[in-house]
Amino acid sequence: MTAVLCAVAGAGLAGAGPADAGWLADRWWGPVVGAAAGLLAYAAAAGFGRHVVRRFGGVNGDVLGAVIEAGTAAALVAAVLLA
């Protein structure tokens, strides 16, 4: 469910704004690229989360905080690449 939400958010945000705002603004494939970027950000955060849980031996507050920060960083990188 989270992967679908990330894909929909990426597709909706790709090319949003004025027509001359970015390289995705006037392209029909902009939402596809946005959905792919959203899925990649989700995959990066999920993969990092699995690694940290395995490394620390379970879920604790440090793991949750690290996964949140990694997901935020991955989403911001995807947003910068789409702009």
N, C-alpha and C positions, 0 to 999 in steps of 0.2 A: 504494500500500500504506500509506503514511504517513497519507493522508487517511482511510482506513478505520479505522486504529488510533485516530486522533484522534476520529472519530465514535463509535466503540465506547466509548472512555474517557469521553467526555462523556455518553453515554447511561447508562453505568454509574454515574457519579458524581452525576447529577442526581437529587435527592430522596433520596440516601443519608443515613441517619441516623434519628433518632426521627421518629415520625409528625407531631409538632408542631414540627419543626426549621425548616421554611422553607415558602415559598409553593409549592414543587414537590413537597412530601412526599406529599400525598394526591391528586395529580392524575395522571390516566392519561397525559397528554401530556408529562409531565416528561422521560422519556427522549428524546423527539423534540426538545425544546428543548435538552437537553444535547448531543445529537448535532449540532444546528445550531451551538451555541456552539463545540464542538470543531472543526467544519469551518471556522468563521469564524476561529478562532485559527490554524488551519493555513494558511488562505488569506492571513491578514495576514502571517505569518512568511514564507511562500513568495513573496508579492509583494514584500515588503521585501528578501528575498534576491536576487531577480531585479534589483531596482533597484540594489542595492549592487554586485552583480557587474558590471552594465553600467557603473556610474559609476566603479568602481575598475579596470575593464579585466581582470577575472579573479578567481579565487578565491585568497585568501590567508588568513592567520590572523586578520587584522582583520575580514574579511568573515564568516568562520565564527563568530567571537565575537559580532559584531553580530547575526547571524541567531539565534544561540542566545538572546541577551538579549531580542531582540524577540519571539521565540516564547514565552519564559518570561513576559514581560510580558503578552502577549495571552492566554495561558492563565490567568494570575492574574486578569486583568480578567473573563474569562468565568466563572471560579470565583466571584468576588465577585458577579457578576450572578445566578448560579444559587443563591446562598446565601440 
